[in-house]
């Protein structure tokens, strides 16, 4: 078959903003509607905030103000301000900006000069105003096209830059901002930049003790093996402890103030350095997994001209701290060895407690060894990839640009899993089918993960036995019926993840799929409704006694219909673990023995629900 004509007319040149709008994934990762912490609207917000924080890092401006109302984002810093004659160029010309001058911006975040341009191109409205030495200038854009540019004018205001933008609904769809995601982002900025005050809708975010404050906040209420060790030397800072009754490793890693959620060379170097230092201190060749089991650590390094593995800066690829400088590995190893070894010598209570923890982890690992072997055989016998799991072609641990879209739907029953399987995108969406209700794993040891067939197969499907580094899917979506049994299954699965894999929840990988409760249609139009309110509105719109169907379960939704609910317009409710949440206390309250407090909680919330229905 002949292909289309290939000639001079086939060659097209795109303007800078057209290219960004046509291929947004190259610049901001995935799009999304705001349900996920790594959706595009948060990347846009972060790009502008990075520029504001960079001014503070360079010693200019100790205050940043951010407001988000409806869909409009406003960021005002009090740094030096963009040179007035370059306001338009800095936000609309690729490869233009001061970030290319390493003498002006050293060890900062936004080094590629693309961030603000991407925000501009992907916003329906974008305004940038600069104030310098009593003078100001601003420029307004729509879809990246300049629509208004002011002349230089006098102004009575402090130096700095103001950026307003509205993410374009034509690109991001019906999006919404989730406050908790913004708050977590701002707390990280505050922890990593001692002395910086950030005001979000009037609330102040400020920290005095760097990563010590970060770790203290994020492990609030967790029982620790020993007090947090906090070290800060030159361009590297870390805080470290081990927790009781927690599995795996938990790291908060940062480069030049940005959260590297996928780690990178700095996190790998730190993990190696901790193991090496502890082995040498105790003069014993412990297994690395025994040393790092239950570790909770925060690390931050500043690097000149860092190299990231993506535009969204989630993983560091740099091998050196600066051009012709020491390697990241050697630099971190030297600091960790010197300070951690010194601390353990000076604090025998800590060194003794750590030793007991390592020996306990060693015993648990050996006790689990035989169970793990049997469990792996069970996975093979169960034909995981043929019966339980309908896998997708791409995975989160791949280098494909669509990896952020990789999704595993966890559902119950053959009919529901069959509908999703037939409707899914086979490139990025996989389906795991549960057999009945999962076990209530509250208070159980990790042995149950291997001894329980469903948990063992689910763990294997996700590829999270050791840690999250090789997580197979970015989004884990619980897809159960919207009835009492479905709600119970959701709660049991959330308990499983919080009990044994809390980082999977903490890092925003877990979601609940929302599917319609009603289908309202007439001969000319069909509307799907997710609540009674939406149903009533649909009935008013369609009029004349439309046909109304109440979906009792996912299995009742045909594959052709299901395509609408797991595609671009998919509605996901994120399972958000607030930074102040105590997992142990939370699980005890909801999943432990029945208590008067829980009874009162249920009664009070039931009253609220009844009042809502009656009104």
VOGU-3710 file (C-alpha; in Angstrom, 3 decimals, decimal comma):
1> xxxxxxxxxx> 0,000/0,000/0,000  1,325/3,411/-0,950  2,104/5,846/1,870  1,004/9,485/1,686  2,958/11,890/-0,467  6,211/12,963/1,173  7,416/16,275/-0,245  8,279/19,849/0,738  4,716/20,412/1,951  5,176/17,568/4,447
11> xxxxxxxxxx> 7,840/19,528/6,327  6,348/21,833/8,959  7,989/24,300/11,307  6,314/24,980/14,649  6,689/28,090/16,776  8,038/27,623/20,322  4,595/27,675/21,919  2,991/25,472/19,252  5,600/22,789/19,888  5,053/22,865/23,651
21> xxxxxxxxxx> 1,261/22,733/23,230  1,529/19,877/20,730  3,969/17,839/22,854  3,377/18,934/26,488  4,615/15,602/27,835  8,142/16,452/26,702  8,129/19,466/29,018  5,917/18,665/32,012  5,433/14,887/32,023  1,766/13,881/32,087
31> xxxxxxxxxx> -1,270/16,160/31,986  -3,960/14,869/34,375  -6,803/16,722/36,064  -5,147/17,475/39,406  -6,035/14,192/41,149  -2,384/13,093/41,161  0,444/14,987/42,851  2,541/14,809/39,674  -0,164/16,082/37,313  0,757/18,896/34,970
41> xxxxxxxxxx> -0,951/21,738/36,838  1,335/21,131/39,844  4,400/20,954/37,587  3,466/24,361/36,146  3,086/25,776/39,659  6,400/24,292/40,723  8,233/25,728/37,692  7,261/29,273/38,691  7,960/28,635/42,382  11,393/27,216/41,505
51> xxxxxxxxxx> 12,324/30,532/39,916  11,148/32,428/42,997  13,056/30,110/45,370  16,178/30,430/43,223  16,192/34,155/43,970  16,214/33,356/47,704  19,015/30,816/47,209  21,076/33,517/45,494  20,518/35,801/48,496  17,670/38,005/47,284
61> xxxxxxxxxx> 14,224/38,085/48,875  13,171/36,158/51,981  9,458/36,072/51,205  7,298/34,442/48,547  3,537/34,821/48,260  1,369/32,314/46,398  -2,382/32,360/45,998  -4,603/29,865/44,199  -8,237/30,764/43,720  -10,425/28,663/41,466
71> xxxxxxxxxx> -8,072/28,051/38,530  -5,818/31,109/38,792  -2,322/30,814/40,287  -0,384/33,884/41,430  3,269/33,843/42,591  5,048/36,969/43,852  8,692/36,928/44,921  10,817/39,767/46,280  14,062/38,985/44,514  15,911/41,062/41,965
81> xxxxxxxxxx> 13,177/41,080/39,329  13,701/40,212/35,669  15,676/42,895/33,781  12,903/45,098/32,415  14,024/44,957/28,822  13,936/41,149/28,843  10,555/40,397/30,436  9,014/39,174/27,172  12,091/37,219/26,079  12,502/35,397/29,403
91> xxxxxxxxxx> 9,013/33,927/29,292  8,554/33,384/25,557  11,897/32,627/23,900  13,408/29,171/24,283  17,086/29,185/25,275  16,795/32,667/26,741  17,410/33,417/30,418  19,992/34,122/33,110  19,973/30,492/34,249  22,487/29,745/31,493
101> xxxxxxxxxx> 24,972/32,007/33,275  26,366/29,834/36,088  28,019/32,877/37,624  24,607/34,481/38,171  22,701/31,350/39,231  24,831/28,755/41,019  23,391/25,503/42,380  19,806/26,436/41,673  16,861/24,419/40,381  15,644/25,963/37,131
111> xxxxxxxxxx> 18,718/25,659/34,967  17,313/24,828/31,541  15,484/28,090/30,850  12,358/26,235/29,666  10,098/26,166/32,756  8,411/29,575/32,540  8,038/29,214/28,768  6,206/25,910/29,233  3,898/27,519/31,799  3,228/30,389/29,399
121> xxxxxxxxxx> 2,516/28,133/26,418  0,174/25,845/28,395  -1,835/28,651/30,018  -4,949/30,293/28,613  -3,800/33,480/30,364  -0,276/34,320/31,517  1,050/37,568/32,976  4,599/38,371/34,045  5,452/41,639/35,777  8,893/42,703/36,963
131> xxxxxxxxxx> 9,758/45,449/39,454  13,294/46,835/39,608  14,503/49,963/41,370  11,166/51,820/41,316  10,289/50,858/37,753  8,082/48,133/36,321  7,118/46,422/33,095  4,681/43,615/32,334  3,589/41,370/29,484  0,378/39,389/28,976
141> xxxxxxxxxx> -0,056/36,256/26,871  -2,838/33,888/25,766  -1,830/30,339/24,746  1,743/31,622/24,588  0,897/34,445/22,163  1,787/37,973/23,286  -1,391/40,078/23,548  -0,187/43,085/25,542  3,144/44,580/26,562  3,493/47,652/28,766
151> xxxxxxxxxx> 6,117/50,321/28,531  8,518/50,965/31,384  6,684/52,841/34,135  7,416/54,163/37,609  6,005/52,213/40,556  6,131/52,351/44,347  6,737/48,656/45,099  9,502/46,317/46,249  11,759/44,617/43,736  10,691/41,205/42,494
161> xxxxxxxxxx> 8,593/39,302/39,987  4,865/38,587/39,816  3,516/35,748/37,674  -0,190/35,004/37,185  -1,363/32,076/35,081  -4,436/29,961/34,380  -3,704/26,432/33,059  -5,498/25,955/29,765  -8,654/23,810/30,024  -8,226/22,865/26,367
171> xxxxxxxxxx> -5,094/20,978/27,433  -5,773/19,937/31,028  -9,532/19,424/30,805  -11,771/19,963/33,838  -8,945/20,191/36,369  -8,880/21,162/40,047  -6,137/21,911/42,570  -5,895/19,763/45,707  -4,707/21,873/48,632  -2,771/19,056/50,337
181> xxxxxxxxxx> -0,497/18,647/47,309  0,336/22,350/47,288  0,933/22,344/51,049  3,357/19,392/50,854  5,254/21,137/48,058  5,546/24,362/50,049  6,626/22,601/53,241  9,466/20,983/51,310  10,589/24,383/50,041  10,499/25,722/53,615
191> xxxxxxxxxx> 12,434/22,791/55,107  15,150/23,083/52,475  15,542/26,844/52,633  16,014/27,932/56,236  14,922/31,538/56,647  12,512/31,569/53,693  8,901/32,477/54,457  6,263/31,247/52,019  2,683/32,463/52,348  -0,005/30,333/50,696
201> xxxxxxxxxx> -3,429/31,986/50,742  -2,253/33,820/53,860  -0,817/30,831/55,771  2,910/30,899/56,549  5,299/28,012/55,805  8,603/28,397/57,617  11,228/26,111/59,177  14,276/26,850/61,350  16,058/23,483/61,482  16,106/22,234/57,919
211> xxxxxxxxxx> 15,803/18,486/57,397  15,501/17,866/61,120  12,169/19,704/61,010  11,178/17,826/57,857  11,780/14,397/59,348  10,205/15,379/62,666  7,041/16,497/60,858  6,776/13,543/58,491  7,325/10,849/61,151  5,233/12,570/63,789
221> xxxxxxxxxx> 4,065/10,001/66,345  6,124/7,133/64,897  8,069/5,104/67,475  11,778/5,588/66,767  14,691/3,288/67,566  16,884/6,295/68,408  16,673/10,109/68,160  17,109/11,678/64,733  20,722/12,231/63,672  21,049/15,558/61,831
231> xxxxxxxxxx> 24,183/16,572/59,926  24,714/19,642/57,744  28,062/20,289/56,066  28,677/22,588/53,104  26,408/21,490/50,242  25,124/18,253/51,793  22,614/17,792/54,615  20,999/14,658/55,963  18,733/13,531/58,792  18,544/9,864/59,715
241> xxxxxxxxxx> 16,786/7,442/62,063  15,213/3,971/62,169  11,613/3,298/63,154  9,974/0,408/64,963  7,350/-1,708/63,202  7,964/-0,279/59,737  9,086/-2,176/56,667  11,330/-1,163/53,802  13,251/2,073/53,380  11,838/5,587/53,450
251> xxxxxxxxxx> 13,756/8,459/51,813  13,003/12,116/51,189  15,679/13,216/48,739  16,298/16,628/47,212  18,647/18,315/44,756  18,990/22,103/44,821  15,660/22,267/46,628  13,604/20,103/44,291  12,082/16,820/45,503  13,633/13,943/43,552
261> xxxxxxxxxx> 10,852/11,428/44,140  12,635/8,795/42,052  15,957/9,280/43,794  19,051/9,169/41,638  22,813/9,195/42,096  22,697/11,129/45,388  20,218/8,747/47,016  22,109/5,701/45,786  25,362/7,150/47,141  23,763/7,835/50,530
271> xxxxxxxxxx> 22,390/4,287/50,825  25,832/2,886/50,051  27,560/5,250/52,473  25,274/4,343/55,382  25,876/0,627/54,879  29,631/1,042/54,522  29,940/3,277/57,597  27,849/0,999/59,840  29,687/-2,137/58,755  33,009/-0,490/59,561
281> xxxxxxxxxx> 31,775/0,877/62,887  30,547/-2,495/64,180  33,289/-4,410/62,312  30,669/-6,835/61,010  29,660/-7,606/57,444  25,913/-7,172/57,922  23,545/-7,623/54,991  22,770/-4,235/53,462  19,029/-4,930/53,701  19,312/-5,585/57,448
291> xxxxxxxxxx> 21,075/-2,260/57,988  18,618/-0,261/55,913  15,426/-2,024/56,976  13,053/0,511/58,605  15,398/3,406/57,832  13,829/6,870/57,546  16,078/9,539/56,079  16,034/12,919/54,389  18,938/14,052/52,210  19,631/17,280/50,364
301> xxxxxxxxxx> 22,543/18,106/48,093  23,408/21,236/46,109  25,046/20,660/42,746  26,252/23,044/40,083  24,576/22,441/36,719  22,669/19,284/37,783  21,577/16,789/35,149  18,118/15,276/35,626  16,655/12,341/33,765  13,532/14,279/32,796
311> xxxxxxxxxx> 12,219/17,831/32,493  10,166/17,268/35,666  13,399/16,683/37,635  12,282/13,586/39,544  15,588/11,688/39,296  19,161/12,970/39,441  21,548/11,684/36,805  24,639/13,795/37,639  27,807/11,910/38,499  29,734/14,984/39,713
321> xxxxxxxxxx> 28,895/17,788/42,147  30,194/20,378/39,677  32,164/20,384/36,423  35,578/18,789/37,107  34,581/18,454/40,771  34,371/15,392/43,049  31,913/12,642/42,240  28,571/12,689/44,035  29,369/9,233/45,403  32,725/10,180/46,944
331> xxxxxxxxxx> 31,469/13,537/48,228  28,504/12,018/50,072  30,456/9,010/51,310  33,131/11,212/52,907  30,602/13,356/54,796  28,440/10,439/55,943  31,424/8,383/57,084  32,993/11,231/59,046  29,858/12,418/60,839  27,858/9,209/61,278
341> xxxxxxxxxx> 30,856/7,299/62,618  31,660/10,173/64,968  28,061/10,348/66,184  27,857/6,614/66,911  31,101/6,753/68,928  29,879/9,717/70,972  26,370/8,322/71,550  26,607/4,710/72,803  22,853/4,549/73,531  22,168/5,176/69,848
351> xxxxxxxxxx> 24,800/2,719/68,624  23,468/-0,001/70,948  19,864/0,610/69,891  20,850/0,551/66,218  22,724/-2,722/66,685  19,672/-4,330/68,295  17,539/-3,144/65,382  19,939/-4,581/62,802  20,045/-7,941/64,599  16,250/-7,964/64,818
361> xxxxxxxxxx> 15,997/-7,283/61,071  18,504/-10,062/60,418  16,417/-12,538/62,433  13,192/-11,524/60,696  14,842/-11,859/57,280  16,061/-15,370/58,050  12,678/-16,369/59,457  11,050/-15,124/56,256  13,534/-16,798/53,922  11,774/-20,155/53,757
371> xxxxxxxxxx> 8,353/-18,526/53,531  9,530/-16,308/50,655  10,773/-19,350/48,757  7,409/-21,066/49,090  5,649/-17,816/48,179  7,632/-17,424/44,959  6,742/-20,965/43,959  3,123/-20,114/44,664  3,345/-17,158/42,283  4,593/-19,436/39,521
381> xxxxxxxxxx> 1,908/-22,064/40,148  -0,821/-19,450/40,154  0,169/-18,356/36,629  0,113/-14,760/37,831  0,535/-13,168/34,451  -2,176/-15,282/32,791  -4,931/-15,440/35,398  -4,582/-12,720/38,044  -2,822/-10,021/36,067  -3,578/-8,649/32,644
391> xxxxxxxxxx> -0,382/-6,676/32,196  0,277/-3,637/30,014  3,129/-3,089/27,581  4,793/-0,138/29,344  5,963/0,037/32,958  6,771/2,819/35,419  10,392/1,696/35,723  10,933/2,051/31,972  12,391/5,057/30,170  9,296/5,647/28,029
401> xxxxxxxxxx> 7,857/9,156/28,305  4,384/7,684/28,963  5,505/5,840/32,096  3,705/8,345/34,337  0,438/7,114/32,810  1,032/3,452/33,741  -1,876/2,250/35,853  -2,902/-0,953/37,636  -6,611/-1,383/38,347  -7,277/-3,649/41,333
411> xxxxxxxxxx> -10,791/-5,040/41,058  -12,882/-7,886/42,423  -14,777/-10,473/40,421  -14,557/-11,766/36,860  -17,280/-9,547/35,403  -15,771/-6,289/36,652  -12,207/-7,211/35,686  -13,489/-8,424/32,300  -15,158/-5,090/31,515  -12,060/-3,092/32,462
421> xxxxxxxxxx> -9,757/-5,470/30,573  -11,744/-5,063/27,368  -11,931/-1,276/27,762  -8,382/-0,431/28,833  -5,437/1,052/26,968  -3,209/-2,029/26,630  -0,108/0,167/26,450  -0,440/1,774/29,873  -3,289/0,100/31,803  -3,141/-3,275/33,576
431> xxxxxxxxxx> -5,782/-5,156/35,585  -5,350/-7,292/38,730  -8,342/-9,410/39,717  -8,986/-10,135/43,396  -10,650/-13,323/44,538  -13,150/-12,238/47,164  -12,456/-9,869/50,035  -8,820/-9,451/51,136  -7,703/-10,336/54,638  -7,742/-7,626/57,324
441> xxxxxxxxxx> -3,982/-7,267/57,772  -4,110/-4,775/60,645  -1,526/-5,615/63,331  -0,043/-8,547/61,409  3,635/-9,087/60,615  4,983/-9,112/57,090  4,818/-12,901/57,091  1,174/-12,560/56,099  2,174/-10,864/52,817  3,870/-14,081/51,739
451> xxxxxxxxxx> 1,525/-16,564/53,403  -1,671/-14,997/52,024  -2,016/-15,886/48,343  -3,819/-12,696/47,292  -1,312/-10,393/49,039  1,622/-12,403/47,730  0,373/-12,206/44,143  -0,467/-8,497/44,447  2,980/-7,719/45,848  4,558/-9,643/42,991
461> xxxxxxxxxx> 2,394/-7,903/40,399  3,447/-4,498/41,738  7,088/-5,594/42,043  7,477/-4,006/45,487  8,827/-6,882/47,579  12,040/-5,086/48,536  11,267/-1,398/47,933  9,466/0,975/45,574  12,403/1,559/43,240  11,132/-1,057/40,799
471> xxxxxxxxxx> 7,427/-0,260/41,180  5,805/-1,491/37,984  2,954/1,064/37,775  2,844/4,743/38,695  -0,858/4,691/39,557  -2,484/1,948/41,625  -6,246/2,315/41,349  -8,719/0,469/43,569  -11,749/-0,200/41,348  -14,577/-1,725/43,391
481> xxxxxxxxxx> -18,359/-1,510/43,398  -19,960/1,548/44,977  -21,775/-0,501/47,621  -21,050/-1,669/51,174  -18,988/-4,669/50,045  -17,015/-2,498/47,637  -16,305/0,058/50,349  -15,144/-2,721/52,664  -12,736/-4,058/50,041  -11,338/-0,538/49,559
491> xxxxxxxxxx> -10,729/-0,192/53,287  -9,006/-3,583/53,517  -6,707/-2,789/50,578  -5,821/0,635/51,969  -5,029/-1,058/55,303  -2,742/-3,514/53,492  -0,792/-0,733/51,772  -0,544/1,449/54,888  0,545/-1,506/57,020  3,284/-2,835/54,755
501> xxxxxxxxxx> 3,961/-0,293/51,976  3,158/3,180/53,403  5,489/4,933/50,945  3,273/3,821/48,106  0,504/5,917/49,693  2,760/8,705/50,950  4,221/9,327/47,494  0,777/9,582/45,903  0,521/6,311/43,973  -2,818/5,072/45,384
511> xxxxxxxxxx> -6,270/6,108/44,095  -9,940/5,181/44,196  -11,735/4,919/40,844  -15,031/6,787/40,703  -17,566/5,251/38,330  -21,076/6,548/37,600  -23,992/5,513/39,775  -26,621/6,351/37,157  -27,123/6,441/33,411  -29,773/8,933/32,293
521> xxxxxxxxxx> -30,694/8,940/28,605  -33,294/9,625/25,959  -33,243/8,887/22,247  -30,793/11,698/21,469  -28,454/11,920/24,461  -26,879/9,812/27,234  -25,546/11,287/30,484  -23,603/9,493/33,220  -24,077/10,721/36,785  -21,848/10,199/39,805
531> xxxxxxxxxx> -24,310/11,432/42,426  -28,004/12,034/43,053  -27,427/15,740/42,408  -25,978/15,032/38,962  -28,869/12,665/38,238  -31,436/15,331/39,098  -29,624/17,862/36,901  -29,508/15,367/34,003  -33,228/14,656/34,370  -33,988/18,361/34,208
541> xxxxxxxxxx> -31,804/18,775/31,127  -33,215/15,793/29,202  -36,826/16,246/30,379  -39,858/14,155/29,333  -39,231/11,058/31,472  -35,777/9,862/30,428  -34,685/6,267/30,981  -32,738/5,958/34,267  -30,442/3,035/35,080  -28,833/2,524/38,509
551> xxxxxxxxxx> -25,523/0,669/38,177  -25,317/-1,821/41,038  -21,778/-2,939/40,219  -18,904/-2,459/37,788  -19,834/-5,684/36,031  -23,075/-4,080/34,851  -21,202/-1,446/32,869  -20,461/-2,654/29,336  -16,898/-2,449/27,975  -17,995/0,155/25,421
561> xxxxxxxxxx> -19,274/2,361/28,240  -16,313/1,674/30,514  -13,972/3,285/27,974  -15,420/6,666/28,957  -14,632/6,128/32,640  -11,004/4,967/32,462  -9,837/7,185/29,622  -8,892/10,864/29,524  -11,922/11,851/31,619  -11,265/9,214/34,308
571> xxxxxxxxxx> -12,243/10,406/37,783  -9,799/9,419/40,502  -9,918/10,225/44,198  -6,358/10,212/45,569  -5,666/8,469/48,857  -3,744/11,281/50,542  -1,597/10,676/53,602  -1,099/14,018/55,283  2,388/14,802/56,530  1,109/14,980/60,105
581> xxxxxxxxxx> -0,697/11,623/59,941  0,352/8,858/62,348  -0,234/5,611/60,464  -0,184/3,434/63,571  -2,768/5,523/65,394  -4,915/5,810/62,285  -5,003/2,049/61,668  -5,704/1,378/65,337  -8,651/3,768/65,285  -10,248/2,473/62,070
591> xxxxxxxxxx> -9,214/-1,195/62,014  -8,516/-2,099/65,633  -10,918/-3,193/68,355  -14,247/-1,429/68,470  -14,097/1,508/70,885  -16,546/4,131/72,153  -14,529/6,765/70,249  -15,011/4,946/66,949  -18,679/4,331/67,650  -19,184/8,043/68,308
601> xxxxxxxxxx> -17,264/8,888/65,121  -19,532/6,628/63,047  -22,704/7,953/64,695  -21,655/11,606/64,228  -20,788/11,090/60,561  -23,955/9,092/59,973  -25,968/12,008/61,383  -24,198/14,392/59,008  -25,007/12,106/56,072  -28,660/11,774/57,099
611> xxxxx> -28,987/15,545/57,487  -27,468/15,993/54,029  -29,904/13,502/52,452  -32,950/15,003/54,208  -32,005/18,534/53,145
//
